[in-house]
Amino acid sequence: MNFVSIQDTSKETIDAFDCGSDELNEFIRKYAKQNDKKDIGKTFVCTEDDHIIGYYTLSNAQIMFENTPKELSKGLPKYPIPCIRIARLAIDRRFQNEGYGSSLLKNALLKIVRLSEHTGIYFIIVDAKESSASFYEHYGFIRLNMGNLTYIIPVSTVRKAIVNH
């Protein structure tokens, strides 16, 4: 299993990807490379034998203080809080339900923790689908107070989990 930039992935390999979601398939096929080049979002693919197992995209974000859950807002300033968003995470149908989602998430979290050594990142945000909400909850993500399926976890929590692992 290798993790590489979307820029290092051929069009044929990308076009063969199918996670079962038209929205996520369209993103990787039409927008991921463009967004990567424009520094809008950085997409990383997990490959094996010239097949994309899955991918995720990272981008900068912020959340308003008033949207943070009470248990996570203590001591925070009352202005927008810097975050990194896991904007997309998808697994090809051929590899679903085999633990690859966890591998992609862990790879993304490790990248984010390393990046947090160089810039301010307080939370990691993810916009879950109904079908993936329990996946993120399993890893300690907490639902935001915004009435949708947006979840967050403090980078410090992830850092501690990595150190203690």
Summary of the structure (lengths in Angstrom):
residues: 165
radius of gyration: 15.9
end to end distance: 20.9
largest distance: 49.1
contacts: 487
relative contact order: 0.15
helix: 42%
strand: 28%
